[in-house]
């Protein structure tokens, strides 16, 4: 049985297979994305922990998906590809609308 989420849900754009949700596909408002980006190298303390880096940079561990959004060619799996020593692009700031 497929589950459908309300349009107001942060999971409304995320596909569902028979058993699991696919990778999180947030609704992204262009005004929230910062065009001012910087390159950084994932440090050992953030190895396979995008949630910790999101907390350190933006104050919320729930914003881990930003790294996947900005690095689609580098990060396919948000956990296993988030390895120390990997260079990624990150926005300097993120203005949340409160839904994330």
MMTF fields as JSON, N, C-alpha, C and O atoms, coordinates in Angstrom:
{
  "mmtfVersion": "1.0.0",
  "mmtfProducer": "UNKNOWN",
  "numBonds": 399,
  "numAtoms": 400,
  "numGroups": 100,
  "numChains": 1,
  "numModels": 1,
  "chainsPerModel": [1],
  "groupsPerChain": [100],
  "chainIdList": ["A"],
  "bondAtomList": [4, 2, 8, 6, 12, 10, 16, 14, 20, 18, 24, 22, 28, 26, 32, 30, 36, 34, 40, 38, 44, 42, 48, 46, 52, 50, 56, 54, 60, 58, 64, 62, 68, 66, 72, 70, 76, 74, 80, 78, 84, 82, 88, 86, 92, 90, 96, 94, 100, 98, 104, 102, 108, 106, 112, 110, 116, 114, 120, 118, 124, 122, 128, 126, 132, 130, 136, 134, 140, 138, 144, 142, 148, 146, 152, 150, 156, 154, 160, 158, 164, 162, 168, 166, 172, 170, 176, 174, 180, 178, 184, 182, 188, 186, 192, 190, 196, 194, 200, 198, 204, 202, 208, 206, 212, 210, 216, 214, 220, 218, 224, 222, 228, 226, 232, 230, 236, 234, 240, 238, 244, 242, 248, 246, 252, 250, 256, 254, 260, 258, 264, 262, 268, 266, 272, 270, 276, 274, 280, 278, 284, 282, 288, 286, 292, 290, 296, 294, 300, 298, 304, 302, 308, 306, 312, 310, 316, 314, 320, 318, 324, 322, 328, 326, 332, 330, 336, 334, 340, 338, 344, 342, 348, 346, 352, 350, 356, 354, 360, 358, 364, 362, 368, 366, 372, 370, 376, 374, 380, 378, 384, 382, 388, 386, 392, 390, 396, 394],
  "bondOrderList": [1, 1, 1, 1, 1, 1, 1, 1, 1, 1, 1, 1, 1, 1, 1, 1, 1, 1, 1, 1, 1, 1, 1, 1, 1, 1, 1, 1, 1, 1, 1, 1, 1, 1, 1, 1, 1, 1, 1, 1, 1, 1, 1, 1, 1, 1, 1, 1, 1, 1, 1, 1, 1, 1, 1, 1, 1, 1, 1, 1, 1, 1, 1, 1, 1, 1, 1, 1, 1, 1, 1, 1, 1, 1, 1, 1, 1, 1, 1, 1, 1, 1, 1, 1, 1, 1, 1, 1, 1, 1, 1, 1, 1, 1, 1, 1, 1, 1, 1],
  "groupList": [{"groupName": "UNK", "atomNameList": ["N", "CA", "C", "O"], "elementList": ["N", "C", "C", "O"], "formalChargeList": [0, 0, 0, 0], "bondAtomList": [1, 0, 2, 1, 3, 2], "bondOrderList": [1, 1, 2], "singleLetterCode": "X", "chemCompType": "L-PEPTIDE LINKING"}],
  "groupTypeList": [0, 0, 0, 0, 0, 0, 0, 0, 0, 0, 0, 0, 0, 0, 0, 0, 0, 0, 0, 0, 0, 0, 0, 0, 0, 0, 0, 0, 0, 0, 0, 0, 0, 0, 0, 0, 0, 0, 0, 0, 0, 0, 0, 0, 0, 0, 0, 0, 0, 0, 0, 0, 0, 0, 0, 0, 0, 0, 0, 0, 0, 0, 0, 0, 0, 0, 0, 0, 0, 0, 0, 0, 0, 0, 0, 0, 0, 0, 0, 0, 0, 0, 0, 0, 0, 0, 0, 0, 0, 0, 0, 0, 0, 0, 0, 0, 0, 0, 0, 0],
  "groupIdList": [1, 2, 3, 4, 5, 6, 7, 8, 9, 10, 11, 12, 13, 14, 15, 16, 17, 18, 19, 20, 21, 22, 23, 24, 25, 26, 27, 28, 29, 30, 31, 32, 33, 34, 35, 36, 37, 38, 39, 40, 41, 42, 43, 44, 45, 46, 47, 48, 49, 50, 51, 52, 53, 54, 55, 56, 57, 58, 59, 60, 61, 62, 63, 64, 65, 66, 67, 68, 69, 70, 71, 72, 73, 74, 75, 76, 77, 78, 79, 80, 81, 82, 83, 84, 85, 86, 87, 88, 89, 90, 91, 92, 93, 94, 95, 96, 97, 98, 99, 100],
  "secStructList": [7, 7, 7, 7, 7, 7, 6, 6, 1, 6, 6, 6, 6, 1, 7, 5, 7, 1, 1, 1, 5, 7, 1, 7, 7, 7, 7, 7, 7, 4, 4, 4, 1, 7, 1, 7, 3, 3, 3, 3, 3, 7, 7, 4, 4, 4, 6, 6, 7, 2, 2, 2, 2, 2, 2, 2, 2, 2, 1, 7, 4, 4, 4, 6, 2, 2, 2, 2, 2, 2, 6, 6, 6, 6, 7, 1, 1, 6, 6, 6, 6, 7, 7, 6, 6, 7, 3, 3, 3, 3, 3, 1, 7, 7, 7, 7, 7, 1, 7, 7],
  "xCoordList": [0.841, 0.0, 0.884, 1.698, 0.738, 1.53, 0.985, -0.225, 1.9, 1.535, 1.634, 2.591, 0.65, 0.688, 0.705, -0.047, 1.575, 1.697, 0.974, 0.89, 0.453, -0.213, 0.78, 1.986, 0.287, 1.137, 1.934, 3.013, 1.419, 2.11, 3.236, 4.035, 3.292, 4.317, 5.666, 5.733, 6.742, 8.081, 8.436, 9.445, 7.615, 7.851, 6.982, 7.005, 6.228, 5.279, 5.943, 5.319, 7.178, 7.882, 8.751, 9.346, 8.83, 9.693, 8.942, 7.859, 9.532, 8.849, 8.921, 9.796, 7.975, 7.876, 7.87, 7.102, 8.73, 8.62, 7.719, 7.008, 7.729, 6.801, 7.024, 6.096, 8.251, 8.55, 9.132, 8.884, 9.909, 10.638, 10.426, 10.063, 10.668, 10.754, 12.066, 13.066, 12.072, 13.294, 14.087, 13.732, 15.15, 15.906, 15.006, 14.189, 15.16, 14.367, 14.462, 15.562, 13.326, 13.26, 12.491, 11.276, 13.178, 12.476, 11.948, 12.447, 10.931, 10.453, 11.439, 11.617, 12.078, 13.113, 12.616, 12.256, 12.606, 12.232, 13.524, 14.448, 13.601, 14.833, 15.376, 16.591, 14.488, 14.941, 15.704, 16.479, 15.491, 16.176, 17.602, 18.44, 17.884, 19.206, 20.171, 19.855, 21.318, 22.339, 23.236, 23.818, 23.349, 24.223, 25.688, 26.577, 25.944, 27.31, 27.745, 27.336, 28.58, 29.011, 30.505, 31.254, 30.902, 32.312, 32.631, 31.757, 33.883, 34.33, 34.916, 35.665, 34.576, 35.156, 35.476, 34.957, 36.326, 36.687, 36.014, 36.126, 35.324, 34.663, 35.731, 36.64, 35.607, 36.57, 36.221, 35.078, 37.211, 36.952, 35.79, 35.088, 35.579, 34.476, 33.099, 32.095, 33.054, 31.793, 31.692, 30.748, 32.643, 32.654, 31.339, 31.012, 30.588, 29.294, 28.249, 27.303, 28.433, 27.498, 27.136, 27.512, 26.409, 26.013, 25.133, 25.094, 24.433, 23.593, 24.43, 24.018, 25.602, 26.471, 27.042, 27.138, 27.421, 27.938, 26.829, 27.075, 25.619, 24.498, 24.258, 23.991, 24.35, 24.175, 25.279, 25.013, 26.519, 27.649, 27.567, 27.909, 27.118, 27.074, 25.8, 25.85, 24.655, 23.369, 22.517, 21.448, 22.981, 22.246, 21.106, 20.329, 20.991, 19.925, 20.423, 20.869, 20.349, 20.761, 19.787, 20.135, 18.585, 17.576, 17.908, 17.244, 18.918, 19.292, 20.407, 21.088, 20.606, 21.656, 21.49, 22.482, 20.279, 19.985, 20.562, 20.711, 20.887, 21.469, 22.757, 23.023, 23.55, 24.827, 24.609, 25.368, 23.578, 23.254, 22.764, 23.132, 21.941, 21.398, 22.508, 22.467, 23.482, 24.558, 25.661, 26.505, 25.67, 26.751, 26.207, 26.651, 25.259, 24.591, 25.531, 25.271, 26.619, 27.578, 28.521, 29.078, 28.701, 29.643, 28.956, 29.472, 27.798, 27.1, 25.822, 24.831, 25.841, 24.642, 23.918, 22.695, 24.688, 24.16, 24.536, 25.723, 23.552, 23.852, 24.668, 25.215, 24.76, 25.563, 26.882, 27.956, 26.803, 28.004, 28.969, 30.175, 28.474, 29.343, 29.852, 30.657, 29.397, 29.807, 31.046, 30.981, 32.173, 33.413, 34.41, 34.498, 35.161, 36.198, 37.183, 37.518, 37.642, 38.56, 37.868, 38.536, 36.538, 35.787, 35.55, 35.127, 35.823, 35.559, 34.113, 33.63, 33.422, 32.031, 31.813, 32.566, 30.766, 30.312, 29.208, 28.319, 29.266, 28.214, 27.817, 28.661, 26.532, 26.125, 26.628, 26.664, 27.01, 27.515, 26.421, 26.683, 25.191, 24.059, 22.864, 22.853, 21.862, 20.614, 19.475, 19.435, 18.563, 17.412, 16.229, 15.605, 15.913, 14.829, 13.476, 13.308, 12.513, 11.144, 10.41, 9.254, 11.081, 10.451, 9.903, 9.501, 9.869, 9.349, 10.421, 10.106, 11.668, 12.768, 13.265, 14.199],
  "yCoordList": [-1.178, 0.0, 1.238, 1.414, 2.088, 3.312, 4.377, 4.519, 5.11, 6.196, 7.501, 7.716, 8.367, 9.686, 10.724, 10.628, 11.72, 12.771, 14.021, 14.285, 14.786, 16.04, 16.985, 16.875, 17.896, 18.868, 19.715, 20.202, 19.896, 20.702, 19.93, 20.521, 18.623, 17.803, 17.992, 18.166, 17.957, 18.068, 16.837, 16.84, 15.783, 14.561, 14.469, 13.45, 15.512, 15.446, 15.21, 14.619, 15.647, 15.451, 14.202, 13.873, 13.511, 12.348, 11.095, 10.795, 10.376, 9.172, 8.051, 8.024, 7.135, 6.009, 4.735, 4.613, 3.778, 2.476, 1.607, 2.129, 0.32, -0.539, -0.522, -0.774, -0.226, -0.358, 0.902, 1.17, 1.679, 2.8, 4.09, 4.086, 5.21, 6.492, 6.533, 5.978, 7.179, 7.377, 8.503, 8.931, 8.984, 10.097, 11.314, 11.585, 12.035, 13.216, 14.224, 14.599, 14.664, 15.668, 16.87, 16.957, 17.794, 18.928, 19.894, 19.958, 20.641, 21.73, 22.867, 23.338, 23.307, 24.331, 25.616, 25.649, 26.662, 27.98, 28.703, 28.765, 29.247, 29.854, 30.922, 31.067, 31.679, 32.732, 32.181, 32.904, 30.899, 30.292, 29.878, 29.736, 29.684, 29.223, 30.392, 31.406, 30.249, 31.283, 31.04, 29.964, 32.02, 31.898, 32.046, 31.67, 32.595, 32.762, 31.446, 31.116, 30.702, 29.381, 29.372, 30.254, 28.37, 28.167, 26.681, 25.83, 26.384, 24.995, 24.624, 25.396, 23.453, 22.97, 21.492, 20.803, 21.02, 19.607, 19.022, 19.579, 17.915, 17.261, 16.773, 16.031, 17.195, 16.856, 15.502, 15.051, 14.861, 13.555, 13.547, 12.543, 14.654, 14.665, 14.646, 14.348, 14.968, 14.951, 13.754, 13.673, 12.821, 11.629, 10.865, 10.384, 10.759, 10.076, 10.694, 10.026, 11.98, 12.681, 14.06, 15.076, 14.102, 15.404, 16.195, 17.424, 15.488, 16.169, 17.016, 18.11, 16.51, 17.271, 18.51, 19.573, 18.371, 19.528, 20.559, 21.758, 20.11, 21.036, 21.795, 22.997, 21.102, 21.766, 22.793, 23.912, 22.406, 23.314, 24.553, 25.653, 24.385, 25.511, 26.341, 27.568, 25.677, 26.364, 26.317, 26.925, 25.6, 25.557, 24.557, 24.543, 23.705, 22.697, 21.437, 21.491, 20.326, 19.053, 18.613, 17.769, 19.164, 18.795, 19.323, 18.959, 20.17, 20.746, 19.977, 20.528, 18.719, 17.879, 17.747, 17.61, 17.783, 17.578, 18.675, 18.478, 19.829, 20.928, 20.478, 20.874, 19.661, 19.22, 18.351, 18.437, 17.517, 16.683, 17.573, 17.366, 18.554, 19.449, 20.2, 20.312, 20.705, 21.492, 20.626, 21.142, 19.328, 18.446, 17.178, 16.081, 17.31, 16.154, 15.245, 14.046, 15.781, 14.947, 14.193, 13.163, 14.695, 14.107, 13.202, 12.137, 13.625, 12.903, 12.294, 12.996, 11.003, 10.265, 9.678, 9.765, 9.08, 8.535, 9.533, 9.763, 10.129, 11.198, 10.774, 11.633, 9.51, 9.038, 8.439, 8.892, 7.44, 6.7, 7.545, 7.3, 8.525, 9.37, 10.595, 11.358, 10.79, 11.94, 11.55, 11.326, 11.474, 10.956, 12.065, 13.03, 11.92, 12.906, 12.956, 11.934, 14.179, 14.393, 14.756, 15.181, 14.603, 14.926, 16.436, 17.047, 17.031, 18.457, 18.634, 17.952, 19.558, 19.851, 21.361, 22.139, 21.754, 23.137, 23.288, 22.442, 24.362, 24.634, 26.101, 26.961, 26.388, 27.785, 28.385, 27.708, 29.644, 30.276, 30.448, 30.398, 30.652, 30.782, 30.042, 29.708, 29.793, 29.201, 29.874, 29.847, 30.468, 31.156, 30.214, 30.036, 29.619, 28.647, 29.332, 30.333, 28.766, 29.279, 28.719, 29.064, 27.859, 27.265, 25.878, 25.203, 25.423, 24.094, 23.038, 21.85, 23.417, 22.464, 22.217, 21.438],
  "zCoordList": [0.0, 0.0, 0.0, 0.906, -0.991, -1.104, -0.164, 0.014, 0.424, 1.322, 0.549, -0.195, 0.722, 0.11, 1.218, 2.188, 1.061, 2.058, 1.587, 0.388, 2.532, 2.21, 1.535, 1.753, 0.729, 0.032, 1.015, 0.677, 2.22, 3.222, 3.928, 4.654, 3.713, 4.352, 3.674, 2.458, 4.457, 3.882, 3.049, 2.344, 3.122, 2.35, 1.087, 0.397, 0.785, -0.332, -1.683, -2.563, -1.881, -3.153, -3.167, -4.193, -2.051, -1.928, -2.369, -1.867, -3.306, -3.795, -2.761, -1.897, -2.882, -1.963, -2.786, -3.74, -2.421, -3.082, -2.221, -1.362, -2.423, -1.686, -0.18, 0.588, 0.246, 1.664, 2.304, 3.48, 1.535, 2.124, 1.354, 0.178, 2.061, 1.381, 0.616, 1.071, -0.529, -1.293, -0.617, 0.482, -1.259, -0.698, -0.576, -1.455, 0.508, 0.804, -0.331, -0.736, -0.845, -1.909, -1.369, -1.552, -0.709, -0.102, -1.149, -2.273, -0.756, -1.589, -1.375, -0.251, -2.447, -2.315, -2.956, -4.133, -2.16, -2.643, -3.013, -2.201, -4.217, -4.707, -3.76, -3.633, -3.089, -2.182, -0.984, -0.358, -0.659, 0.481, 0.138, 1.029, -1.154, -1.563, -1.686, -2.309, -1.106, -1.146, -2.355, -2.489, -3.223, -4.389, -3.997, -4.761, -2.806, -2.31, -1.674, -0.56, -2.395, -1.945, -1.639, -2.059, -0.913, -0.628, -0.763, -0.596, -1.065, -1.133, 0.213, 0.812, 0.679, 1.932, 1.807, 0.929, 2.685, 2.743, 3.978, 5.07, 3.814, 4.945, 5.922, 5.55, 7.153, 8.203, 8.843, 8.764, 9.474, 10.096, 11.099, 11.217, 11.82, 12.8, 12.128, 12.775, 10.817, 10.072, 9.135, 8.349, 9.201, 8.345, 8.496, 9.58, 7.391, 7.334, 8.268, 8.686, 8.588, 9.48, 8.931, 9.515, 7.815, 7.281, 8.246, 8.196, 9.116, 10.105, 11.063, 11.449, 11.447, 12.352, 11.669, 12.283, 10.401, 9.673, 9.475, 9.602, 9.167, 9.019, 10.319, 10.3, 11.435, 12.726, 12.96, 13.398, 12.667, 12.874, 11.978, 12.413, 10.735, 9.793, 9.892, 9.807, 10.071, 9.966, 11.228, 11.277, 12.251, 13.508, 13.545, 14.5, 12.504, 12.484, 11.786, 10.639, 12.465, 11.865, 10.775, 9.95, 10.755, 9.758, 8.362, 7.392, 8.252, 6.958, 6.267, 5.403, 6.628, 6.033, 4.526, 3.81, 4.037, 2.618, 1.726, 0.52, 2.312, 1.531, 0.846, -0.289, 1.517, 0.943, -0.284, -1.248, -0.256, -1.416, -2.558, -3.714, -2.233, -3.257, -3.991, -5.216, -3.271, -3.869, -4.485, -5.219, -4.2, -4.657, -5.286, -4.949, -6.187, -6.789, -7.554, -7.656, -8.096, -8.83, -7.898, -8.278, -6.691, -5.733, -4.721, -4.381, -4.244, -3.174, -3.725, -3.928, -3.964, -4.404, -3.193, -3.085, -2.289, -1.042, 0.057, 0.29, 0.735, 1.688, 2.91, 3.602, 3.186, 4.317, 3.827, 4.223, 2.98, 2.564, 1.723, 1.76, 0.971, 0.158, 0.912, 0.377, 2.132, 2.945, 3.748, 4.957, 3.043, 3.632, 3.894, 3.135, 4.979, 5.272, 4.112, 3.513, 3.81, 2.706, 1.405, 0.462, 1.322, 0.113, 0.044, 1.026, -1.114, -1.322, -1.743, -2.647, -1.078, -1.415, -1.472, -0.885, -2.194, -2.228, -1.192, -1.096, -0.422, 0.561, 0.471, 0.22, 0.677, 0.737, 2.049, 3.076, 2.005, 3.226, 4.268, 5.469, 3.798, 4.711, 4.118, 2.933, 4.953, 4.478, 5.226, 6.456, 4.498, 5.088, 5.061, 4.014, 6.17, 6.209, 6.3, 6.997, 5.578, 5.637, 6.85, 7.097, 7.603, 8.786, 8.529, 9.477, 7.282, 6.956, 7.028, 6.963, 7.158, 7.115, 8.488, 8.676]
}
